[in-house]
Structure formats: structure tokens, C-alpha cells
């Protein structure tokens, strides 16, 4: 029963892969960027930052509000002031000033205030708003670069897994053909039973590779499908190759990395912290505001009497126990922001060095991996005729077959790393854009 289930899975998986939509790298990246929730989150962050900037800009114009109130009371001061506002005060009112009758009042009015000087609070708020928009925009672009690399990695992984699964299938088919011949020779006593069963063990190992790699392929296709919005899975339309990418130098990559979007975002955040410190330092400055109000008062919703009040108001804090604590807190936040920026710059340099080293290692290792494949295939081709002549064991033939599979797997893994580390170097230097993706996609397009 287990053998039947295994055979069924092996038969179904390649068919499932064939039925899936095969995407080029450019298509996968385009669909993935449209489908990614992190990018949607960053886009919303940009929108929120722009709204915050508009809020800071509009605060220059102060505010206008309507007000209304109904009151009823016997408080002497309230009754006296209400009579004055309503225009109903007379000398007779003086007789009951200490024990007034209930006074009711309907009030409606408009009040406005315009800041004339805020201790640079408004201008600094606008400055912080602009910096916030720029930081959010840089974060959005860096998120796009990160997701582009993530999709490139997933697409290349599908490409690698598809090739490994195909190689395993070819190796199993070739090994089974050799064992059929060996079975006939064994029945005639021309092949030792120990060699035959040893060869069967190698075939079982190859079948294990095939099953494992088929399952790995199905998983990676499913992950790619989820990333690009195809729940049924997606394939990669392309073939691993060793394209000639432009030569990379550490100096050029490091220079490009200095303009990375994530570093720009952190620079803006550091400037926001500096501006916040400046606002705390300026909080001891006076605030000047022009204000005006107009209101009407009436005892019975008729015969409203209006009055107005205009003026300029100055507020100057002369004692704030928390001032120095707030200032030190802002200084600490500024220092932390600068520290995060310096650390990010250092990490960017490390990322460039690592990506370039990994890429060069893959480039240097590719000729060795290719030569290993050629030698392994040559060994297999020499073993086969000797085996058929009875001068070599079938066990050695299947060992050579397994060596070819391992050498080919290592070769394609090196091709995979070469293209992946190329994309990683572009990400580290903030040059993994649509043009770079198209270049990789075109170079790896299925021929």
C-alpha cells in the first residue's frame, strides 16, 4: 500500500506543476508587488505622513468655532453679568443684587484665534511633517526593493527545485534501465547477487532524492503562488544559466549603498528628533495670538443683544519644573536616532561586502562545478561499456550514476547562488529596480 501511495504522489506532482501558471521573473515581481501587504502598509504610511503635514500647515491659520449655551441661575455675580449682557440692567437691579431672582440666558457666538508667534512651534511642526513625508516615501521605496528581492529569491528557488527534480527523475530512469539489464544477467549468473542488491540500494537512494525534491518543488511553487496571488501555485518560466552580468566592484557598490532608501529614511528620522529637541528648547519662548469673539445674549430667544471682543494675547511660561527633563529626553532620543543611523550605515557596508564576496565565490566556483559534472559523466560513460563486457560491476555503474546526479545538483546550485547573490548585491546597493529585474528575467528566460 505504501508503494502504491508513493508511486501515486510521484506521478501526480509533476502533473500538478505542469498545470500551474508559469511566470517570468518580471511577471512574478510585478504581480507580487501588487499583492504584497507590507507595501500596502507602507503606502498607507506615506498617505498618513502627508495628512500630518497638511495638518501642521493648516495650524498656521488658527481656528474658528461656534459656541452656544443656555444658563439659569441665582448666583449674584452671574445674575449681575447676565443682566449687563442682555441690556436689561437698571438701578432697580441694584436693590436685589445680593438676592437676585433666577436669571436665564441664551447665548450664541463665534470665536476665532490666529497665532502670530508660537515660539517656532508651527514652523518646526511643518518641518517635521516634511521630513516625515520624505522618510515614509523612502521607507516605501525600500520596502519595494526588499519585496522585489524576496520574490526574486522565491522565483529562483522554484527554478532550482524544478531542475533538481528533473535531474532526479532522469537519474532514476537511467538507473532502472541499468538494473533491468543487471536482472537478466543475474538470472544467468553473470552478476553477483551482492552487487545487484547493492545497486538496488543506490537506486532506492536516488528514488528518495526524487521524492524529496518533488515535494520540495511543490512547496516552493505553492509559496511563490501565495506571494503572487495565485493560491494554486505558480511555476517559474526560465532556466538557470550563467549570464555575464556587469562587473561589480566594492567601491562602486559601497558608493551606491550610501544612497539607500532605508538610510535616507533614518536620516530624516534623525532630523525629526533634532527638530523635536529644538521645539523643547523653544518651549520657554512666548506665544502670541490674535483673537476675537462675537456673541449674543437674550433672556427669551428674542431681542438678542450682541457684543464683541478683540485683542492680542501673550503667554509666557516663567516656571516649568519639567522643562529640563523634557529637554534631556529629547537629547537622548536624538542621540538614539543618530546611533541607529550610524549602525545602519555600518550594516549597509557589511551587506555590500558579503553580497559581493558571495557572488565572486559563486563565479569562481562555477568552472570547478562544471568540470566536476564533466568528469562524473565521463566516468559513467566509461563504466557502462566495461560493465556490459563483464569487466565492471553494476554496483560501480550506479555509483557513477549517483555521482553524476550529485555533481549536476552542485552545479545548478552554484548557478542558483550566482544569480541570487547578484540580486542580493543589487539590493545592498539600492539598484534592484525594474530595469535590473528585467535584465535578470531576460537572461534567464527559457530558450
C-alpha positions as CSV (number, residue, x, y, z in Angstrom):
1,X,0.0,0.0,0.0
2,X,2.9,2.4,0.8
3,X,4.5,1.7,-2.5
4,X,1.2,2.4,-4.3
5,X,0.8,5.7,-2.5
6,X,4.4,6.7,-3.2
7,X,4.0,6.0,-6.9
8,X,0.8,7.9,-7.0
9,X,2.4,11.0,-5.4
10,X,5.4,10.8,-7.7
11,X,3.1,10.6,-10.7
12,X,0.7,13.4,-9.6
13,X,3.3,16.0,-8.5
14,X,4.8,16.6,-12.0
15,X,1.4,16.9,-13.5
16,X,0.3,19.4,-10.9
17,X,3.4,21.5,-11.6
18,X,2.7,21.4,-15.3
19,X,-0.8,22.7,-14.8
20,X,0.3,25.7,-12.8
21,X,0.8,29.2,-14.3
22,X,4.5,29.7,-15.3
23,X,5.7,33.2,-14.7
24,X,8.8,35.0,-15.9
25,X,10.7,36.9,-13.2
26,X,9.4,40.2,-14.3
27,X,5.8,38.9,-14.2
28,X,6.3,37.4,-10.8
29,X,7.8,40.6,-9.4
30,X,5.0,42.7,-10.9
31,X,2.2,40.5,-9.5
32,X,4.0,40.1,-6.1
33,X,4.4,43.9,-5.6
34,X,0.7,44.4,-6.3
35,X,-0.2,41.6,-3.9
36,X,2.1,42.4,-1.0
37,X,0.6,43.6,2.2
38,X,3.8,45.2,3.5
39,X,3.9,47.6,0.5
40,X,0.2,48.4,1.1
41,X,1.1,49.2,4.7
42,X,4.0,51.5,3.6
43,X,1.8,53.2,1.1
44,X,-0.7,53.9,3.9
45,X,2.1,55.3,6.0
46,X,3.0,57.7,3.2
47,X,-0.6,58.8,3.0
48,X,-0.7,59.3,6.7
49,X,2.5,61.4,6.7
50,X,1.1,63.7,4.0
51,X,-2.0,64.2,6.0
52,X,0.1,65.1,9.1
53,X,2.0,67.6,7.0
54,X,-1.3,69.2,5.9
55,X,-2.4,69.4,9.5
56,X,0.7,71.2,10.5
57,X,0.5,73.6,7.6
58,X,-3.2,74.4,8.3
59,X,-2.5,75.1,12.0
60,X,-1.0,78.4,10.8
61,X,-4.5,79.7,10.2
62,X,-5.6,79.2,13.8
63,X,-9.2,78.1,14.4
64,X,-12.8,79.3,14.2
65,X,-15.6,77.8,16.4
66,X,-19.2,78.4,17.0
67,X,-20.5,78.3,20.6
68,X,-23.9,78.3,22.3
69,X,-25.1,77.9,25.8
70,X,-28.3,78.1,28.0
71,X,-27.9,79.0,31.6
72,X,-30.2,79.5,34.5
73,X,-29.0,80.6,38.0
74,X,-29.3,82.8,41.0
75,X,-25.6,83.4,41.7
76,X,-25.3,87.2,42.3
77,X,-22.3,87.6,40.0
78,X,-23.9,85.5,37.3
79,X,-27.2,87.4,37.5
80,X,-25.5,90.8,37.5
81,X,-23.3,89.9,34.5
82,X,-26.2,88.4,32.6
83,X,-28.3,91.5,33.0
84,X,-25.5,93.6,31.7
85,X,-25.0,91.4,28.7
86,X,-28.7,91.3,27.9
87,X,-29.0,95.1,28.3
88,X,-31.7,94.7,31.0
89,X,-29.7,96.1,33.9
90,X,-31.2,99.2,35.7
91,X,-30.9,100.9,39.0
92,X,-33.7,98.6,40.3
93,X,-31.4,95.7,39.7
94,X,-29.1,97.1,42.4
95,X,-31.8,96.6,45.0
96,X,-31.8,92.8,44.6
97,X,-28.1,92.4,43.8
98,X,-27.4,90.3,46.9
99,X,-30.5,88.2,46.4
100,X,-31.4,88.2,42.7
101,X,-34.3,86.4,41.1
102,X,-33.4,83.5,38.8
103,X,-31.7,84.7,35.6
104,X,-31.8,82.7,32.4
105,X,-29.8,83.4,29.3
106,X,-29.5,82.1,25.7
107,X,-26.0,82.7,24.3
108,X,-24.7,82.2,20.8
109,X,-21.4,83.3,19.4
110,X,-18.4,82.9,17.2
111,X,-14.8,82.8,18.4
112,X,-11.6,82.9,16.3
113,X,-7.9,82.9,17.0
114,X,-4.8,83.3,14.8
115,X,-1.3,82.5,16.0
116,X,1.1,85.4,15.5
117,X,4.1,83.8,17.1
118,X,4.3,80.3,18.6
119,X,8.0,80.1,19.6
120,X,8.7,78.5,16.2
121,X,6.4,75.6,17.1
122,X,4.3,75.8,13.9
123,X,7.3,76.2,11.6
124,X,9.1,73.3,13.3
125,X,5.9,71.2,13.1
126,X,5.8,71.8,9.3
127,X,9.5,71.0,9.0
128,X,8.9,67.7,10.9
129,X,5.9,67.0,8.6
130,X,8.0,67.4,5.5
131,X,10.7,65.2,7.0
132,X,8.1,62.6,7.9
133,X,6.8,62.5,4.4
134,X,10.3,62.1,3.0
135,X,11.1,59.3,5.5
136,X,7.8,57.5,4.7
137,X,8.4,57.7,1.0
138,X,11.9,56.3,1.4
139,X,10.6,53.5,3.6
140,X,8.0,52.7,0.9
141,X,10.7,52.5,-1.8
142,X,13.0,50.4,0.3
143,X,10.1,48.1,1.1
144,X,9.5,47.6,-2.6
145,X,13.2,46.8,-3.1
146,X,13.0,44.2,-0.3
147,X,9.9,42.6,-1.6
148,X,11.5,42.5,-5.1
149,X,14.4,40.6,-3.7
150,X,12.2,38.3,-1.8
151,X,10.2,37.5,-4.9
152,X,13.4,37.1,-6.9
153,X,14.7,34.6,-4.3
154,X,11.5,32.6,-4.4
155,X,11.4,32.5,-8.2
156,X,15.0,31.4,-8.4
157,X,14.3,28.7,-5.8
158,X,11.4,27.3,-7.8
159,X,13.7,27.3,-10.9
160,X,16.4,25.4,-8.9
161,X,13.9,22.9,-7.4
162,X,12.4,22.2,-10.8
163,X,15.8,21.5,-12.3
164,X,16.8,19.2,-9.4
165,X,13.5,17.3,-9.6
166,X,14.0,16.8,-13.3
167,X,17.6,15.6,-12.8
168,X,16.5,13.1,-10.1
169,X,13.8,11.8,-12.4
170,X,16.3,11.3,-15.2
171,X,18.8,9.6,-12.9
172,X,16.1,7.2,-11.6
173,X,15.0,6.3,-15.1
174,X,18.7,5.6,-16.2
175,X,19.4,3.5,-13.0
176,X,16.2,1.5,-13.5
177,X,17.3,0.7,-17.1
178,X,20.7,-0.5,-15.9
179,X,19.1,-2.7,-13.2
180,X,16.8,-4.3,-15.8
181,X,19.8,-5.4,-17.7
182,X,21.5,-6.5,-14.5
183,X,18.5,-8.5,-13.5
184,X,18.8,-10.5,-16.8
185,X,22.5,-11.0,-16.3
186,X,21.9,-12.0,-12.6
187,X,19.4,-14.7,-13.7
188,X,22.1,-16.1,-16.0
189,X,24.7,-16.0,-13.1
190,X,26.7,-13.3,-14.7
191,X,26.2,-10.7,-12.0
192,X,26.9,-11.3,-8.3
193,X,23.8,-11.1,-6.1
194,X,25.7,-8.8,-3.6
195,X,26.5,-6.3,-6.4
196,X,22.9,-6.4,-7.6
197,X,21.4,-5.8,-4.2
198,X,23.9,-3.0,-3.5
199,X,22.9,-1.4,-6.8
200,X,19.2,-1.7,-5.8
201,X,20.1,0.2,-2.6
202,X,21.7,3.0,-4.6
203,X,18.5,3.1,-6.8
204,X,16.4,3.4,-3.6
205,X,18.6,6.4,-2.6
206,X,18.0,8.0,-6.0
207,X,14.3,7.5,-5.6
208,X,14.5,9.1,-2.2
209,X,16.1,12.1,-3.8
210,X,13.4,12.2,-6.4
211,X,10.6,12.0,-3.9
212,X,12.2,14.6,-1.6
213,X,12.9,17.0,-4.4
214,X,9.5,16.7,-6.0
215,X,7.9,17.6,-2.6
216,X,10.3,20.5,-2.2
217,X,9.4,21.7,-5.7
218,X,5.7,21.6,-4.9
219,X,6.2,23.5,-1.7
220,X,8.3,26.3,-3.3
221,X,5.7,26.6,-6.1
222,X,3.0,26.9,-3.6
223,X,4.9,29.6,-1.7
224,X,5.5,31.5,-5.0
225,X,1.8,31.2,-5.8
226,X,0.8,32.7,-2.5
227,X,3.3,35.6,-2.9
228,X,2.0,36.5,-6.4
229,X,-1.7,35.9,-5.7
230,X,-2.1,32.5,-7.3
231,X,-3.3,30.2,-4.5
232,X,-3.0,27.1,-6.7
233,X,0.8,27.7,-7.0
234,X,3.0,29.1,-9.7
235,X,5.9,27.9,-11.8
236,X,9.0,29.7,-13.0
237,X,9.3,30.2,-16.7
238,X,13.0,30.2,-17.2
239,X,16.2,28.2,-16.9
240,X,19.2,28.6,-14.6
241,X,22.2,29.9,-16.5
242,X,25.5,31.8,-16.0
243,X,24.8,35.1,-17.7
244,X,27.5,37.7,-17.9
245,X,26.5,40.5,-15.5
246,X,28.3,43.8,-15.4
247,X,31.5,43.6,-13.3
248,X,30.9,44.7,-9.7
249,X,33.5,46.5,-7.6
250,X,33.2,47.0,-3.8
251,X,33.8,50.7,-4.2
252,X,31.1,51.2,-6.7
253,X,28.6,49.2,-4.7
254,X,29.5,51.0,-1.5
255,X,29.1,54.4,-3.1
256,X,25.7,53.3,-4.4
257,X,24.7,51.9,-1.0
258,X,25.3,55.4,0.6
259,X,22.1,56.5,-1.1
260,X,20.0,53.6,0.1
261,X,16.4,54.4,0.9
262,X,16.5,52.9,4.3
263,X,19.5,55.1,5.2
264,X,17.7,58.2,3.9
265,X,14.6,57.3,6.0
266,X,16.8,57.1,9.1
267,X,18.5,60.4,8.2
268,X,15.1,62.0,8.1
269,X,14.1,60.4,11.4
270,X,17.3,61.7,13.0
271,X,16.5,65.2,11.7
272,X,13.0,64.9,13.1
273,X,14.5,64.1,16.5
274,X,16.8,67.1,16.3
275,X,13.8,69.3,15.4
276,X,11.9,67.9,18.4
277,X,14.8,68.9,20.6
278,X,14.7,72.4,19.2
279,X,11.0,72.6,19.9
280,X,11.6,71.6,23.5
281,X,14.3,74.3,23.8
282,X,12.0,76.9,22.4
283,X,9.1,76.0,24.7
284,X,10.2,78.8,27.0
285,X,9.5,81.4,24.3
286,X,6.3,83.5,24.5
287,X,3.2,82.6,22.4
288,X,1.3,85.5,20.8
289,X,-2.2,85.0,19.4
290,X,-4.7,87.4,17.9
291,X,-8.2,86.5,19.0
292,X,-11.7,87.8,18.6
293,X,-15.2,86.8,19.6
294,X,-18.7,87.9,19.0
295,X,-21.7,86.7,21.0
296,X,-25.3,87.5,21.6
297,X,-27.4,87.1,24.8
298,X,-31.1,87.0,25.4
299,X,-33.5,86.0,28.1
300,X,-36.2,84.7,25.8
301,X,-34.8,83.9,22.4
302,X,-35.8,87.4,21.2
303,X,-34.2,90.8,21.4
304,X,-30.7,89.4,21.2
305,X,-28.0,91.9,22.2
306,X,-24.6,91.4,20.6
307,X,-21.2,92.3,21.8
308,X,-17.6,91.7,20.6
309,X,-14.2,91.4,22.0
310,X,-10.9,91.7,20.1
311,X,-7.4,91.5,21.3
312,X,-3.9,90.1,21.3
313,X,-2.9,87.5,23.9
314,X,0.6,86.8,25.1
315,X,1.5,83.7,27.1
316,X,5.0,83.4,28.6
317,X,5.9,80.4,30.8
318,X,8.0,81.5,33.7
319,X,8.1,78.3,35.7
320,X,8.0,74.8,34.2
321,X,9.6,72.2,36.5
322,X,9.5,69.5,33.7
323,X,11.4,71.7,31.2
324,X,14.9,70.3,31.7
325,X,13.6,66.8,31.9
326,X,11.8,67.1,28.6
327,X,14.9,68.7,27.1
328,X,17.1,65.8,28.3
329,X,14.6,63.3,27.0
330,X,14.7,64.9,23.6
331,X,18.5,64.9,23.6
332,X,18.5,61.2,24.4
333,X,16.1,60.5,21.6
334,X,18.3,62.5,19.2
335,X,21.3,60.5,20.2
336,X,19.5,57.2,19.7
337,X,18.3,58.3,16.3
338,X,21.9,59.2,15.3
339,X,23.1,55.9,16.7
340,X,20.6,53.9,14.6
341,X,21.6,55.8,11.5
342,X,25.4,55.1,12.1
343,X,24.7,51.4,12.8
344,X,22.5,51.1,9.6
345,X,25.4,52.7,7.6
346,X,27.8,50.2,9.0
347,X,25.4,47.3,8.3
348,X,25.0,48.5,4.8
349,X,28.7,48.3,4.2
350,X,28.8,44.8,5.7
351,X,25.9,43.7,3.4
352,X,27.7,45.0,0.3
353,X,30.9,43.2,1.3
354,X,29.1,39.9,2.0
355,X,27.0,40.0,-1.2
356,X,30.0,40.8,-3.4
357,X,32.1,38.1,-1.7
358,X,29.3,35.5,-2.1
359,X,28.8,36.5,-5.7
360,X,32.5,36.3,-6.5
361,X,32.7,32.9,-4.8
362,X,29.9,31.6,-7.0
363,X,31.6,32.9,-10.1
364,X,34.9,31.4,-9.1
365,X,33.3,28.1,-8.1
366,X,31.3,27.7,-11.3
367,X,34.1,26.4,-13.5
368,X,35.0,23.8,-10.8
369,X,31.4,22.6,-10.5
370,X,31.1,22.4,-14.3
371,X,34.4,20.4,-14.6
372,X,33.1,18.0,-11.8
373,X,30.0,17.3,-13.9
374,X,32.0,16.6,-17.0
375,X,34.4,14.3,-15.1
376,X,31.5,12.4,-13.4
377,X,29.7,12.0,-16.8
378,X,32.9,10.8,-18.4
379,X,33.4,8.3,-15.6
380,X,29.8,7.0,-16.1
381,X,30.3,6.6,-19.8
382,X,33.5,4.6,-19.3
383,X,31.8,2.3,-16.7
384,X,28.8,1.4,-18.9
385,X,30.7,-0.5,-21.7
386,X,33.0,-2.1,-19.3
387,X,30.0,-3.3,-17.3
388,X,28.3,-4.8,-20.4
389,X,31.6,-6.5,-21.2
390,X,31.6,-8.1,-17.7
391,X,34.7,-6.2,-16.6
392,X,32.9,-3.9,-14.1
393,X,30.1,-4.4,-11.6
394,X,26.7,-2.9,-12.0
395,X,27.3,-1.5,-8.5
396,X,30.0,0.7,-9.8
397,X,27.8,1.9,-12.7
398,X,25.0,3.0,-10.3
399,X,27.6,4.7,-8.0
400,X,28.8,6.6,-11.0
401,X,25.2,7.5,-11.8
402,X,24.7,8.8,-8.3
403,X,27.9,10.8,-8.6
404,X,26.6,12.4,-11.8
405,X,23.4,13.4,-10.0
406,X,25.3,14.9,-7.1
407,X,27.7,16.8,-9.4
408,X,24.9,18.2,-11.5
409,X,22.9,19.2,-8.4
410,X,26.0,21.1,-7.1
411,X,26.5,22.7,-10.5
412,X,22.9,24.0,-10.6
413,X,23.1,25.2,-7.0
414,X,26.1,27.2,-8.0
415,X,24.2,28.8,-10.9
416,X,21.4,29.5,-8.5
417,X,23.8,31.2,-6.0
418,X,25.4,33.2,-8.7
419,X,22.1,34.8,-9.8
420,X,20.8,35.1,-6.2
421,X,23.9,36.8,-4.9
422,X,23.8,39.1,-8.0
423,X,20.3,40.2,-6.9
424,X,21.5,40.5,-3.3
425,X,24.3,42.8,-4.3
426,X,21.8,44.9,-6.2
427,X,19.6,45.1,-3.1
428,X,22.5,46.0,-0.9
429,X,23.4,48.9,-3.2
430,X,19.8,50.0,-3.8
431,X,19.9,49.2,-7.5
432,X,17.4,46.3,-7.6
433,X,14.9,48.2,-9.7
434,X,12.6,47.3,-12.5
435,X,15.3,47.5,-15.1
436,X,17.6,45.2,-13.1
437,X,14.8,42.7,-12.7
438,X,14.1,42.8,-16.4
439,X,17.7,42.1,-17.1
440,X,17.8,39.0,-14.9
441,X,14.4,37.9,-16.3
442,X,15.6,38.2,-19.9
443,X,18.9,36.5,-19.2
444,X,17.2,33.5,-17.5
445,X,14.3,33.3,-19.9
446,X,13.5,29.8,-21.2
447,X,15.1,29.2,-24.5
